[in-house]
């Protein structure tokens, strides 16, 4: 048996990493804290603690630990880089830029620092500075392709003719991860040139590479998940829990398929002085998946746990959500917008915890929405997004689930159609504000002038006045989109 009293700060740090790899969050947390107590002047245990908190979606707590890591060792490069990323994630733009430059001063040839700086400039709508940073990153590490892929996606704003040739010359030789990144980037560059056949081929190469790595979409598991939710969250289920939950009207949830206009809708709302756009939060997902721990029963998982949660536990969960979602919101914000599109999976939990919440359901022509999904590099959990047939299948299932919750949850749900929004922003803006209980404000018409950071693939679209080219984009690829065209015919 180990005599823990004899362990050094480094011993506790190493122990924390071992325990973390074993999946014991609480144990790793304790080990890193013990290491810090013995030697608070070392950056490594602060970083270990911060990364642990970040993985647990405790982003502000993680940021504070990164700050302490930098304070402990000001010349520690990783501390500076991770602090910059943490600032960026939470919207502290000025602080993030400063820390990236501090990291570059420490190591002028740091690929990671320049890559992060380029992404930051994208978030705040500065394409020229972003391109400069990406090109510097490429000089630092010519064999890494993340910066090249990101630069290709700036083709609407900067001249990237040289980089297109470079990407074409290496695409076939790349491993799947980088092949996907560069393929999506090339697709967007070709599309900007109106070379739609070449663009679709590049997108297809990217999706094949992603599918080889992440696997194919499991339709049977998807159907089972939907059926299970529809059976569990019934009229009787909600009747038995009438009067439960937090009465707050502050939360607004924007849901729908990705690329359905959720970023645009959030940007419109967030332009109102009394509304704060929190971005795509994972707080609700984390709370849902954490319900077994709340119950002290690891044998069942969400959504089965919903049946066992008590009124008090739902109240506590609601408070945890309000704490997690509203940390960065100003006191003047009467409303906080969570625009995680896939929260449509959690409408049952929302109905339990926030019966007075407003749900904005974004819809879009499946031909355009599906195409836009196909041309984006989503994370590996979204295996359905790499194949047009699977996108159409997922869309049908999602529609069934949305219709179910509309009928039985008791939630106030407003459908907001992307095409209608683009056609008449003022009419849709007034409808949105009325629905969420805010008075009209002209600022919502100037949403594209907002200086808030946007960290989604729609970052460039929401910084421009509404444009009609995003409507019927699918026609440029009509000969390739049979699954989506068939799906549209069933609406």
Secondary structure, 3 states (H helix, E strand, C coil): CCCHHHCCHHHHHHHHHHHHHCCCHHHHHHHHHHHHHHCCCCHHHHHHHHHHHHHCCCHHHHHHHHHHHHHHCCCCHHHHHHHHHHHHHCCCHHHHHHHHHHHHHHCCCCHHHHHHHHHHHHHCCCHHHHHHHHHHHHHHCCCCCHHHHHHHCCCCCCCCHHHHHHHHHHHHHCCHHHHHHHHHHHHHHHHHCCCHHHHHHHHHHHHHHHHHHHCCCCHHHHHHHHHHHHHHCCHHHHHCCCCCCCCCCCEEEEEECCCCCHHHHHHHHHCCCCEEECCCCCHHHHHHHCHHHHHCCCCCCCCHHHHCCCHHHHHHHHHHHHHHHCCCCCCCCCEEEECCHHHHHHHHHHHHHCCCCEEEEEECCHHHHHHHHHCCCCCCCCHHHHCHHHHHHHHHHHHHHHHHHHHHCCCEEEEEEHHHHHHCHHHHHHHHHHHHCCCCCHHHHHHHHCCCCCCCCCCCHHHCCCCHHHCCHHHHHHHHCHHHHHHHHCC
